[in-house]
């Protein structure tokens, strides 16, 4: 093998670049390991990391739909008393939210089975669709109520920082801008 050939050198350089570039993309912070796994790409949490489990969606026991519904909390720093109150508010509704999510999931599964069955019953399909819709509506109302209670705990400055960040659309966790 002729090691002085320019083709051999080009291949060596290209191979080295191919091995190094993915590592540098992860190391520069804009493309963190969490964003490669589909987790929140928002700014890292300040304060108590346990308040922001959506940054750890890959951990055992977390399923789609179980992500905390208050992503704006990672944009501000909470006092310890605020963290405790937010934790209490968010955990108070968890059993009821889980029960509603289970009802919605069961209704959806039953509706899918009904659609795949040999005999389709439109009355039963409407009942299942209504059950699913009601469970989802109840779940959304519970979450909106929790968000309102959490926002009431925040100072005026904290609320204005959240509002400004949501207007600017910072991070993947921000709500989409619709006109």
Secondary structure by P-SEA (a helix, b strand, c coil): cccccaaaaaaaaaaaaaacaaaaaaaccccccccccccccccccccccccccccccccccccccccccccccccccccaaaaaaaaaaaacaaaaaaaaaaaaaaaaaaaaaaaacccccaaaaaaaaaaaaaaaaaaaaaaaaaaaaaaaaccaaaaaaaaaaaaaccccccccccc
